[in-house]
């Protein structure tokens, strides 16, 4: 049972205002900042989620895993979330990223401008 997640921000403006100091330097004890999901994502316009195996199972023996996150590579195994309107009820002209929208899951082919990289058959 895992209750925590590590969030990496790509710019200082994405860090919630109330956590700016603790996220960079730790709290008064040097611990990493902890907060609610809604606070942690309050300044994020988009979110990429990567699922990694944690712990071991009968088919996965315990090993010392290390993970590296490398920028500039998009993968079909990354779940993307954007602050965009619901496409089912929105005119195509208004399908753009806006900070006032809630984070919603979108397929890899959706770009921040609300368009698909290629036409999807209907």
Long-range contacts (C-beta under 8 A, 24 or more apart in sequence): 2-54, 4-34, 5-37, 7-40, 7-41, 8-69, 9-44, 10-71, 13-43, 14-43, 14-44, 14-45, 15-43, 16-40, 16-42, 16-43, 17-43, 41-103, 43-99, 44-83, 44-103, 45-82, 45-83, 45-97, 45-99, 45-112, 46-80, 46-81, 46-82, 46-83, 46-97, 46-103, 46-112, 47-80, 47-81, 47-82, 47-103, 48-78, 48-79, 48-80, 48-81, 49-78, 49-79, 49-80, 49-81, 50-77, 50-78, 50-79, 51-77, 51-79, 74-108, 76-108, 78-108, 79-105, 80-105, 80-106, 80-107, 80-108, 80-110, 81-105, 81-106, 82-106, 82-110, 82-112, 84-110, 84-114, 87-114
